[in-house]
Amino acid sequence: MRLDDEHYWALLRQLDDRDHMEFPRGYDHTATRAGFDSLAARLDQRFGCTCDVDRHVQDASRHGTIVIPDTATTSRDHITITISNFGN
């Protein structure tokens, strides 16, 4: 289903929560970190490298960032993956 700008804004307003701007209500940091670390390990294995992993994000709605180095990709471009605190 394709949404137009009006629907996107309505969805954002519906999800907006002044008390939970960096993470949603019921956020489980421990479970999110375990999933993030598992993803980083799987990417290391899949690409045969050690990805650059930023786990030290503060005051943001993202949990962390994983960068697959350009030397591990067939395109020779790095790949950046940013994980949100909102959703899987």
Secondary structure, 3 states (H helix, E strand, C coil): CCCCHHHHHHHHHHHCCCCCCCCCCCCCHHHHHHHHHHHHHHHHHHHCCCCEEECCCCCCCEEEEEEECHHHCCCCCCEEEEEECCCC
